[in-house]
Amino acid sequence: MSFRPHPVKNSLPIAKFIAKRIVLGVLTLVVISAIIFFVTQALPSDAARIILGRDATPETVRDLRQKLGLNRSVFVQYWDWLSGFVRGDFGKSFTTDRSIWSSASQQVGASMFLLACAAVMSIPVSLVIGSYAALKRDKTFDNSSSTVLLILAAMPEFVVGTIVIMLFATVVFKWLPGTAYLSPDDPPWANPEGLILPIFTLVASVTPYVARVMRASMIEVLESDYVEMARLKGMSEKIVVRRHAVPNAVGPVFQVIALNLAYLAGGVIVVERLFSFPGVGLALLDAVRVRNLPVIQFLALFIAAVYVLTNLLADIGTVLVTPRLRTKLQ
């Protein structure tokens, strides 16, 4: 009678690993929140005076500082701000006196939609290009794709975006709009033509790194002993690639995907500015211009949360899709 380990026991190490990563992610966000809050509070200008203008009297500035809570201890302000975040209360904007979520939720949703579209398109394309280049190592496709990817990797996203605008919106071809204009009440998908160039720019900025790492990982796996053993057992090359090579090659790529998607959470600011896309980037620039501290802190922490969450999902995904790592945990 064969013995089979209880599935709950096998899943316990993975569950502990996931719980540990979640705790570390939460602690990381707490540290980042403290840095964001105290750095923004240390800015030299006075938010109350900026809101009221140069002609404000000391009395009106003092009253506004008291209304906004700026006269309290910075540690008390931080505790109230952090506890409000935990409760889902993100505070009010200094300039509009509206809740931050009601005024910034549309920009946050628009940026997340843009990032999601870029991720959905770039990840499969990168994996396919990297895998096929590894299978065609040192051949025409591998050499040509490596050259193109290296060129794209050497260019910042604003350079890629500028070239894209020149090619498809202004000088060469006028096929697509150069700006992603949206009215305040429109969802981000209301202007699909205006999304093509920003998404293409983000995809072109992410694909080179992921594809090159996928190629290197795939080559390493294809030369490993267990893949060679699978071939010696008579398995076809398609089965070897699908069952053995790709699952073990994707694991290390998850980390690179997470880093690049997290990078886009900050790099999207440049792309949104370039294409006049009403997302987090423009909202953050407007908030910095008038020193709207609650909005700056909320958006900065949101970007940090995206960064931490993508890395957390990458750590978990790497273990779940890599058979060798799952075996080590059990």
SEDREN-313628 format. One line per 4 residues: number of its first residue (from 1); their letters; for each residue x, y, z of C-alpha. Coordinates in Angstrom, 3 decimals. Example, Ala and Ser with C-alpha at 12.3 -4.5 7.8 and 13.67 -1.06 7.14 Angstrom:
1> as> 12.300 -4.500 7.800; 13.670 -1.060 7.140
REM end
This chain:
1> msfr> 0.000 0.000 0.000; 1.549 3.268 -1.137; 1.739 6.183 1.228; 0.715 9.661 0.113
5> phpv> 1.547 12.731 2.219; -1.403 14.659 3.497; -1.999 17.645 1.135; -2.451 20.050 4.043
9> knsl> 0.998 19.229 5.384; 2.545 19.793 1.948; 0.823 23.136 1.661; 1.861 24.378 5.098
13> piak> 5.417 25.446 4.119; 4.066 27.392 1.139; 1.397 28.994 3.341; 4.061 30.010 5.866
17> fiak> 6.188 31.438 3.079; 3.256 33.494 1.760; 2.336 34.713 5.259; 5.931 35.738 5.923
21> rivl> 6.083 37.690 2.660; 2.786 39.439 3.440; 4.027 40.491 6.889; 7.274 41.810 5.392
25> gvlt> 5.283 43.686 2.756; 3.098 45.357 5.383; 6.141 46.333 7.478; 7.816 47.730 4.363
29> lvvi> 4.771 49.886 3.623; 4.741 51.198 7.202; 8.393 52.245 6.913; 7.772 53.825 3.502
33> saii> 4.732 55.681 4.830; 6.837 57.193 7.622; 9.507 58.288 5.138; 6.938 59.810 2.784
37> ffvt> 5.130 61.654 5.564; 8.154 63.135 7.319; 9.903 64.066 4.064; 6.836 65.920 2.760
41> qalp> 6.329 67.602 6.121; 9.944 68.791 6.015; 9.410 70.757 2.793; 10.486 74.366 3.367
45> sdaa> 7.323 76.164 2.212; 4.117 76.589 4.231; 1.067 74.883 2.733; -1.350 77.320 4.408
49> riil> 0.473 80.351 3.013; 0.579 78.823 -0.476; -3.154 78.165 -0.390; -4.017 81.686 0.797
53> grda> -1.491 83.482 -1.401; 1.062 86.183 -0.733; -1.466 88.716 0.554; -2.588 86.495 3.449
57> tpet> -2.328 87.981 6.916; -0.633 86.106 9.782; -4.021 85.686 11.441; -5.621 83.984 8.424
61> vrdl> -2.562 81.777 7.969; -2.712 80.781 11.622; -6.442 80.000 11.401; -5.979 77.908 8.272
65> rqkl> -3.064 76.011 9.808; -5.268 75.223 12.787; -8.125 74.117 10.514; -5.821 71.852 8.512
69> glnr> -4.185 70.462 11.633; -0.729 71.730 10.686; -0.188 73.279 14.107; -0.113 69.880 15.829
73> svfv> 2.958 67.779 16.496; 4.271 66.068 13.374; 4.145 62.707 15.150; 0.472 63.226 16.042
77> qywd> -0.235 64.169 12.434; 1.527 61.029 11.212; -0.417 58.769 13.586; -3.745 60.312 12.583
81> wlsg> -2.800 59.994 8.900; -1.672 56.361 9.172; -4.637 55.285 11.298; -6.935 57.006 8.800
85> fvrg> -5.383 54.970 6.000; -6.039 51.773 7.931; -9.688 52.794 8.344; -9.963 53.750 4.671
89> dfgk> -10.044 57.477 5.402; -7.368 59.029 3.168; -7.967 62.590 4.337; -9.091 65.720 2.511
93> sftt> -7.461 67.792 -0.161; -6.148 71.152 1.043; -7.264 72.931 -2.119; -10.747 71.501 -2.694
97> drsi> -11.669 70.398 0.873; -13.025 67.176 -0.661; -12.033 63.678 0.339; -8.911 62.592 -1.499
101> wssa> -10.463 59.364 -2.696; -13.447 61.096 -4.292; -11.191 63.585 -6.082; -8.290 61.258 -7.006
105> sqqv> -10.002 57.893 -7.491; -10.606 58.557 -11.173; -6.923 59.384 -11.789; -5.836 56.320 -9.825
109> gasm> -8.230 54.117 -11.795; -7.037 55.578 -15.092; -3.389 54.882 -14.248; -4.160 51.359 -13.061
113> flla> -6.058 50.696 -16.286; -3.086 51.958 -18.306; -0.660 49.805 -16.327; -2.925 46.753 -16.576
117> caav> -3.165 47.094 -20.353; 0.616 47.453 -20.621; 1.178 44.417 -18.380; -1.338 42.202 -20.183
121> msip> 0.309 43.003 -23.517; 3.984 43.141 -22.563; 4.292 39.989 -20.421; 3.106 37.418 -23.020
125> vslv> 5.020 39.178 -25.809; 8.212 39.236 -23.726; 7.939 35.568 -22.759; 7.285 34.478 -26.334
129> igsy> 10.139 36.560 -27.785; 12.590 35.407 -25.108; 11.620 31.745 -25.394; 11.720 31.679 -29.186
133> aalk> 15.052 33.523 -29.240; 16.487 30.887 -26.884; 15.212 28.078 -29.105; 16.727 29.830 -32.154
137> rdkt> 19.953 30.710 -30.380; 22.564 32.495 -32.543; 20.262 32.387 -35.556; 18.680 35.251 -37.494
141> fdns> 15.707 35.800 -35.191; 17.863 35.691 -32.079; 20.429 38.160 -33.427; 17.883 40.608 -34.850
145> sstv> 15.597 40.532 -31.804; 18.563 40.974 -29.444; 19.653 44.067 -31.381; 16.188 45.626 -31.346
149> llil> 15.671 44.845 -27.659; 19.046 46.306 -26.764; 18.212 49.533 -28.592; 14.856 49.815 -26.824
153> aamp> 16.420 49.067 -23.451; 18.916 51.901 -23.951; 16.177 54.503 -24.496; 14.162 56.068 -21.635
157> efvv> 10.395 55.947 -21.936; 10.105 59.653 -22.773; 12.448 59.152 -25.743; 10.417 56.161 -26.930
161> gtiv> 7.227 58.169 -26.503; 8.608 61.136 -28.416; 9.674 58.906 -31.315; 6.282 57.211 -31.322
165> imlf> 4.506 60.576 -31.453; 6.717 61.726 -34.330; 6.128 58.524 -36.292; 2.419 57.940 -35.776
169> atvv> 0.870 61.241 -34.679; 2.677 64.221 -36.238; 5.556 64.194 -38.727; 5.578 60.875 -40.627
173> fkwl> 2.093 59.391 -40.271; -0.953 61.013 -38.745; -2.775 57.818 -37.891; -3.343 58.308 -34.177
177> pgta> -3.874 61.227 -31.781; -0.792 62.439 -29.938; -2.753 63.108 -26.742; -5.057 60.869 -24.727
181> ylsp> -7.655 63.503 -23.916; -10.451 62.529 -21.559; -13.193 64.623 -20.039; -13.391 64.580 -16.213
185> ddpp> -16.340 62.169 -16.121; -15.153 59.747 -18.833; -13.672 56.330 -17.997; -10.115 55.716 -19.274
189> wanp> -11.367 53.464 -22.090; -13.677 56.167 -23.477; -10.973 57.226 -25.958; -9.452 53.934 -27.196
193> egli> -7.459 55.564 -30.004; -5.795 57.877 -27.515; -4.641 54.898 -25.434; -2.743 53.128 -28.213
197> lpif> 0.416 55.257 -28.175; 0.776 55.494 -24.359; 0.289 51.731 -23.991; 2.707 51.038 -26.840
201> tlva> 5.301 53.263 -25.164; 4.960 51.418 -21.856; 5.101 48.021 -23.572; 8.224 49.025 -25.494
205> svtp> 9.824 50.180 -22.227; 9.174 46.902 -20.379; 9.517 44.221 -23.052; 13.316 44.407 -23.640
209> yvar> 14.286 43.631 -20.045; 11.831 40.779 -19.547; 12.530 39.215 -22.951; 16.310 39.272 -22.476
213> vmra> 16.066 37.683 -19.016; 13.622 35.072 -20.360; 16.061 34.222 -23.138; 18.971 33.790 -20.710
217> smie> 16.871 31.728 -18.286; 15.508 29.565 -21.071; 18.993 28.837 -22.438; 20.190 27.829 -18.968
221> vles> 17.245 25.474 -18.487; 17.586 23.937 -21.961; 21.192 23.033 -21.124; 20.337 21.535 -17.720
225> dyve> 20.635 17.860 -16.825; 16.934 17.177 -16.241; 15.999 18.578 -19.668; 18.673 16.429 -21.262
229> marl> 17.330 13.423 -19.357; 13.827 14.146 -20.658; 15.181 14.156 -24.194; 16.999 10.874 -23.636
233> kgms> 13.720 9.313 -22.489; 12.355 9.988 -25.973; 10.139 12.978 -25.288; 9.504 15.241 -28.241
237> ekiv> 11.062 18.699 -28.201; 7.659 20.368 -27.888; 6.828 18.372 -24.754; 10.278 19.017 -23.297
241> vrrh> 9.884 22.758 -23.833; 6.289 22.914 -22.579; 6.606 20.635 -19.528; 10.182 21.109 -18.388
245> avpn> 11.856 24.141 -19.926; 9.246 26.898 -19.774; 7.930 26.241 -16.199; 11.454 26.313 -14.759
249> avgp> 12.583 29.252 -16.903; 9.615 31.472 -16.004; 10.398 31.499 -12.270; 13.406 33.870 -12.323
253> vfqv> 11.612 36.062 -14.872; 8.811 36.786 -12.395; 11.167 38.966 -10.357; 12.143 40.984 -13.431
257> ialn> 8.497 41.358 -14.439; 7.657 42.650 -10.962; 10.543 45.121 -10.951; 9.608 46.479 -14.373
261> layl> 5.909 46.769 -13.572; 6.819 48.498 -10.317; 9.108 50.782 -12.285; 6.202 51.612 -14.578
265> aggv> 4.170 52.692 -11.556; 6.634 55.575 -11.278; 7.598 55.820 -14.937; 3.958 56.152 -15.952
269> ivve> 4.148 59.714 -14.614; 6.439 60.671 -17.496; 4.287 58.888 -20.071; 1.096 60.473 -18.751
273> rlfs> 2.703 63.891 -18.908; 3.932 63.258 -22.454; 0.533 62.165 -23.744; -1.561 64.430 -21.450
277> fpgv> -3.191 61.373 -19.916; -5.233 62.316 -16.814; -3.784 59.803 -14.379; -1.700 59.703 -11.225
281> glal> 1.183 61.492 -12.933; -0.693 64.687 -13.707; -2.497 64.578 -10.347; 0.842 64.287 -8.528
285> ldav> 2.388 67.139 -10.495; -0.602 69.380 -9.767; -0.444 68.492 -6.053; 3.289 69.230 -5.852
289> rvrn> 2.789 72.560 -7.607; 0.386 73.834 -4.909; 1.968 71.777 -2.085; -1.204 69.834 -1.431
293> lpvi> 0.375 67.557 1.185; -2.452 65.007 1.703; -2.712 64.350 -2.035; 1.086 64.086 -2.423
297> qfla> 1.286 61.645 0.472; -1.629 59.562 -0.772; -0.324 59.264 -4.343; 3.267 58.587 -3.245
301> lfia> 2.093 55.843 -0.886; -0.133 54.438 -3.625; 2.850 54.148 -5.978; 4.870 52.519 -3.197
305> avyv> 2.014 50.086 -2.504; 1.943 49.080 -6.168; 5.693 48.475 -6.007; 5.457 46.343 -2.863
309> ltnl> 2.409 44.426 -4.112; 3.995 43.548 -7.460; 7.125 42.269 -5.727; 5.003 40.286 -3.261
313> ladi> 3.050 38.665 -6.083; 6.307 37.969 -7.920; 7.797 36.192 -4.894; 4.693 34.060 -4.471
317> gtvl> 4.335 33.415 -8.200; 7.986 32.390 -8.513; 7.507 29.665 -5.914; 4.183 28.461 -7.312
321> vtpr> 5.372 28.131 -10.927; 8.871 26.750 -10.241; 8.834 23.036 -9.357; 12.327 23.116 -7.822
325> lrtk> 11.420 25.900 -5.383; 8.180 24.185 -4.376; 10.152 21.035 -3.616; 12.628 22.924 -1.421
329> lq> 9.832 24.420 0.686; 8.137 21.087 1.314
REM end
